[in-house]
Amino acid sequence: MIRVFLLLSIGATLYANSDYVPFSKFSKSDQIKYNFNKIEVDYSKNIKIGKPIVQEVTKTKETNLVVEKEQIHQPVNEKQLEKETSKNNTIQKTRYNKDILYSARLTYSPLSTKLDDLEKDNSTLYEPSGSVSFGNHKIEANYFKSENGFFSDLLNTETIWYKLAYKHNYKNVNFGLAFNHLIFDTDLFSKEKETFPSLEIDFKNSLDYIDFEYGGSVGIGNNIDYSYEYFFNINIKPSIHSDESFVVGYKNRTFNIKNIINDELKVEFAGPFIGVNVNF
């Protein structure tokens, strides 16, 4: 009994003489202030407000990064590249065809020359030629010269043949009109000169590295009973779009001229040729 009384007395004295305050008397803010209880914060509202903004910004940045990476590191599509290259080549080729195109050719030929089918002579010559093309129009120029000795060189002849032609292109065909100037000079007879027209036609078929050309012409004049030419040749290119080509072919030139020897004289030049052709 005495012990209970002493404890109660001590408790009452401490309560009256100290700052002790029961826990139940503390407000919620005081309990948090003195660390008697953990703070309770509702983050749900902040998350709901802030999360859409954060996601939107992040998503936009990520999308931009992905686009930039795709643009920079996109692998090369070989088929697409071939299509674009072919398209560029087609555009370039179309533009090239519309521009003025110059062509020059030089050939070497071992000729067999016949005089009235009775006498033959072999000779060699270099033959230059050239052309200018624009659109569907083409102008060609050709120079031919041959010196021959017949009847054991008793009859020496010199033949010079100039030709200037205009041709119109339709698909793979060129056709038109040419003006020819022929000079036939001998030691025993007078020099004969003749200017006469001729009809011209030639064809061209192309593969990747090869062009096939063939054609001919027919002419007539005052002192020329008839003249004709025919040829075929192959142009071999080192590459598909090359401007240079190696030329090999065969050509025949024949004319029948009046008032020489027995009033008429047939002269024929025929033989293979090789050479080079350059476009620029």
DARA-V526373 format. One record per pair of residues at least 12 apart in sequence whose C-alpha atoms are under 10 Angstrom apart, sorted by the first residue. I is the first residue (numbers start at 0). GAP is how many residues later the second one is. Records with the same first field share a line. If there is no record, write none. Layout:
I = GAP ; GAP
//
This chain:
22 = 13
88 = 152
92 = 148
95 = 38 ; 39
96 = 36 ; 37 ; 38 ; 39
97 = 35 ; 36 ; 37 ; 38
98 = 34 ; 35 ; 36
99 = 32 ; 33 ; 34 ; 35 ; 37 ; 38 ; 180
100 = 30 ; 31 ; 32 ; 33 ; 34 ; 37 ; 178 ; 179
101 = 28 ; 29 ; 30 ; 31 ; 32 ; 36 ; 37 ; 176 ; 177 ; 178
102 = 26 ; 27 ; 28 ; 29 ; 30 ; 37 ; 140 ; 141 ; 174 ; 175 ; 176 ; 177
103 = 24 ; 25 ; 26 ; 27 ; 28 ; 36 ; 37 ; 140 ; 172 ; 173 ; 174 ; 175 ; 176
104 = 22 ; 23 ; 24 ; 25 ; 26 ; 37 ; 139 ; 140 ; 141 ; 142 ; 170 ; 171 ; 172 ; 173 ; 174
105 = 20 ; 21 ; 22 ; 23 ; 24 ; 141 ; 167 ; 168 ; 169 ; 170 ; 171 ; 172
106 = 18 ; 19 ; 20 ; 21 ; 22 ; 139 ; 140 ; 141 ; 142 ; 165 ; 166 ; 167 ; 168 ; 169 ; 170
107 = 16 ; 17 ; 18 ; 19 ; 20 ; 140 ; 164 ; 165 ; 166 ; 167 ; 168
108 = 14 ; 15 ; 16 ; 17 ; 18 ; 139 ; 140 ; 141 ; 142 ; 161 ; 162 ; 163 ; 164 ; 165 ; 166
109 = 12 ; 13 ; 14 ; 15 ; 16 ; 159 ; 160 ; 161 ; 162 ; 163 ; 164
110 = 12 ; 13 ; 14 ; 35 ; 140 ; 141 ; 157 ; 158 ; 159 ; 160 ; 161 ; 162
111 = 12 ; 36 ; 140 ; 156 ; 157 ; 158 ; 159 ; 160
112 = 33 ; 34 ; 35 ; 36 ; 37 ; 139 ; 140 ; 141 ; 154 ; 155 ; 156 ; 157 ; 158
113 = 34 ; 36 ; 140 ; 152 ; 153 ; 154 ; 155 ; 156
114 = 33 ; 35 ; 150 ; 151 ; 152 ; 153 ; 154
115 = 140 ; 148 ; 149 ; 150 ; 151 ; 152
116 = 148 ; 149 ; 150 ; 151
117 = 32 ; 33
118 = 30 ; 31 ; 32 ; 33 ; 148
119 = 28 ; 29 ; 30 ; 31 ; 148 ; 149
120 = 26 ; 27 ; 28 ; 29 ; 30 ; 31 ; 32 ; 148
121 = 25 ; 26 ; 27 ; 147 ; 148 ; 149
122 = 23 ; 24 ; 25 ; 26 ; 146 ; 148
123 = 21 ; 22 ; 23 ; 24 ; 147 ; 149
124 = 19 ; 20 ; 21 ; 22 ; 148
125 = 17 ; 18 ; 19 ; 20 ; 147 ; 148 ; 149
126 = 15 ; 16 ; 17 ; 18 ; 19 ; 146 ; 148
127 = 13 ; 14 ; 15 ; 16 ; 147
128 = 12 ; 13 ; 14 ; 15 ; 34 ; 148
129 = 12 ; 13 ; 34 ; 147 ; 148 ; 149
130 = 33 ; 34 ; 35 ; 148
131 = 34 ; 147 ; 148
132 = 33 ; 34 ; 35 ; 36
134 = 33 ; 34
135 = 31 ; 32 ; 33 ; 34 ; 35 ; 38
136 = 29 ; 30 ; 31 ; 32 ; 33 ; 37 ; 38 ; 39
137 = 27 ; 28 ; 29 ; 30 ; 31 ; 36 ; 37 ; 38
138 = 25 ; 26 ; 27 ; 28 ; 29 ; 37 ; 39
139 = 23 ; 24 ; 25 ; 26 ; 27 ; 38
140 = 21 ; 22 ; 23 ; 24 ; 25 ; 37 ; 38
141 = 19 ; 20 ; 21 ; 22 ; 23 ; 38
142 = 17 ; 18 ; 19 ; 20 ; 21 ; 38
143 = 15 ; 16 ; 17 ; 18 ; 19 ; 38
144 = 13 ; 14 ; 15 ; 16 ; 17 ; 38
145 = 12 ; 13 ; 14 ; 15 ; 38 ; 123
146 = 12 ; 13 ; 38 ; 39
147 = 38
148 = 37
153 = 33 ; 34
154 = 31 ; 32 ; 33 ; 34
155 = 29 ; 30 ; 31 ; 32
156 = 27 ; 28 ; 29 ; 30 ; 31 ; 32 ; 34
157 = 25 ; 26 ; 27 ; 28 ; 29 ; 33
158 = 23 ; 24 ; 25 ; 26 ; 27 ; 33 ; 108
159 = 21 ; 22 ; 23 ; 24 ; 25 ; 33
160 = 19 ; 20 ; 21 ; 22 ; 23 ; 32 ; 33 ; 34
161 = 17 ; 18 ; 19 ; 20 ; 21 ; 33
162 = 15 ; 16 ; 17 ; 18 ; 19 ; 32 ; 33 ; 34 ; 35
163 = 13 ; 14 ; 15 ; 16 ; 17 ; 33
164 = 12 ; 13 ; 14 ; 15 ; 32 ; 33 ; 34 ; 35
165 = 12 ; 13 ; 33 ; 34
166 = 32 ; 33 ; 34 ; 35
167 = 33
168 = 32 ; 33 ; 34
169 = 33
170 = 32 ; 33 ; 34
171 = 30 ; 31 ; 32 ; 33 ; 34 ; 41
172 = 28 ; 29 ; 30 ; 31 ; 32 ; 40 ; 42
173 = 26 ; 27 ; 28 ; 29 ; 30 ; 41
174 = 24 ; 25 ; 26 ; 27 ; 28 ; 40 ; 41 ; 42
175 = 22 ; 23 ; 24 ; 25 ; 26 ; 41
176 = 20 ; 21 ; 22 ; 23 ; 24 ; 40 ; 41 ; 42
177 = 18 ; 19 ; 20 ; 21 ; 22 ; 39 ; 40 ; 41
178 = 16 ; 17 ; 18 ; 19 ; 20 ; 40
179 = 14 ; 15 ; 16 ; 17 ; 18 ; 39 ; 40 ; 41
180 = 12 ; 13 ; 14 ; 15 ; 16
181 = 12 ; 13 ; 14 ; 42 ; 73
182 = 12
183 = 73 ; 76 ; 83
185 = 74
187 = 72 ; 73
188 = 70 ; 71 ; 72
189 = 69 ; 70
190 = 69
191 = 31 ; 65 ; 66 ; 67 ; 68
192 = 30 ; 31 ; 64
193 = 26 ; 27 ; 28 ; 29 ; 30 ; 63
194 = 25 ; 26 ; 27 ; 28 ; 29
195 = 23 ; 24 ; 25 ; 26 ; 27 ; 28 ; 30 ; 31
196 = 20 ; 21 ; 22 ; 23 ; 24 ; 30
197 = 18 ; 19 ; 20 ; 21 ; 22 ; 23 ; 28 ; 29 ; 30 ; 31
198 = 17 ; 18 ; 19 ; 20 ; 21 ; 29
199 = 15 ; 16 ; 17 ; 18 ; 19 ; 28 ; 29 ; 30
200 = 13 ; 14 ; 15 ; 16 ; 17 ; 29
201 = 12 ; 13 ; 14 ; 15 ; 28 ; 29 ; 30
202 = 12 ; 13 ; 29
203 = 28 ; 29 ; 30
204 = 29
205 = 28 ; 29
206 = 29 ; 33
207 = 28 ; 29 ; 30 ; 31 ; 32 ; 33
208 = 26 ; 27 ; 28 ; 29 ; 30 ; 31 ; 32 ; 33 ; 36
209 = 24 ; 25 ; 26 ; 27 ; 28 ; 29 ; 30 ; 35 ; 36 ; 37
210 = 22 ; 23 ; 24 ; 25 ; 26 ; 34 ; 36
211 = 20 ; 21 ; 22 ; 23 ; 24 ; 35 ; 37
212 = 18 ; 19 ; 20 ; 21 ; 22 ; 36
213 = 16 ; 17 ; 18 ; 19 ; 20 ; 35 ; 36 ; 37
214 = 14 ; 15 ; 16 ; 17 ; 18 ; 36
215 = 12 ; 13 ; 14 ; 15 ; 16 ; 35 ; 36 ; 37
216 = 12 ; 13 ; 14 ; 36
217 = 12 ; 36 ; 37
218 = 36
219 = 35 ; 36 ; 37
220 = 36
221 = 35 ; 36
222 = 33 ; 34 ; 35 ; 36 ; 37 ; 41
223 = 31 ; 32 ; 33 ; 34 ; 35 ; 40 ; 41 ; 42
224 = 30 ; 31 ; 32 ; 33 ; 39 ; 40 ; 41
225 = 28 ; 29 ; 30 ; 31 ; 32 ; 40
226 = 26 ; 27 ; 28 ; 29 ; 30 ; 39 ; 40 ; 41
227 = 24 ; 25 ; 26 ; 27 ; 28 ; 40
228 = 22 ; 23 ; 24 ; 25 ; 26 ; 39 ; 40 ; 41
229 = 20 ; 21 ; 22 ; 23 ; 24 ; 40
230 = 18 ; 19 ; 20 ; 21 ; 22 ; 39 ; 40 ; 41
231 = 16 ; 17 ; 18 ; 19 ; 20 ; 40
232 = 14 ; 15 ; 16 ; 17 ; 18 ; 39 ; 40 ; 41
233 = 12 ; 13 ; 14 ; 15 ; 16 ; 40
234 = 12 ; 13 ; 14 ; 39 ; 40 ; 41 ; 42
235 = 12 ; 40 ; 41
236 = 40
241 = 36 ; 37
242 = 34 ; 35 ; 36 ; 37
243 = 32 ; 33 ; 34 ; 35 ; 36
244 = 30 ; 31 ; 32 ; 33 ; 34
245 = 28 ; 29 ; 30 ; 31 ; 32
246 = 26 ; 27 ; 28 ; 29 ; 30
247 = 24 ; 25 ; 26 ; 27 ; 28
248 = 22 ; 23 ; 24 ; 25 ; 26
249 = 20 ; 21 ; 22 ; 23 ; 24
250 = 18 ; 19 ; 20 ; 21 ; 22
251 = 16 ; 17 ; 18 ; 19 ; 20
252 = 14 ; 15 ; 16 ; 17 ; 18
253 = 12 ; 13 ; 14 ; 15 ; 16
254 = 12 ; 13 ; 14
255 = 12
//
